[in-house]
Amino acid sequence: MTRRARPVTVDPPRSGTRIERVRVGPGPGQA
C-alpha cells in the first residue's frame, strides 16, 4: 500500500496540497 502511495505523489506534481496529504496518510496509517 505504501509503495503505491509514493508513485502517486510523483504523478501529480502540480497539486502540492495533495502530495502533502498523501505523505501524511501513509505515516499514521502504518502506526
PyMOL commands that set and color helices and strands:
alter all, ss='L'
color gray80, all
select helices_A, chain A and resi 2-10+16-24+26-30
alter helices_A, ss='H'
color red, helices_A
deselect
rebuild
show_as cartoon
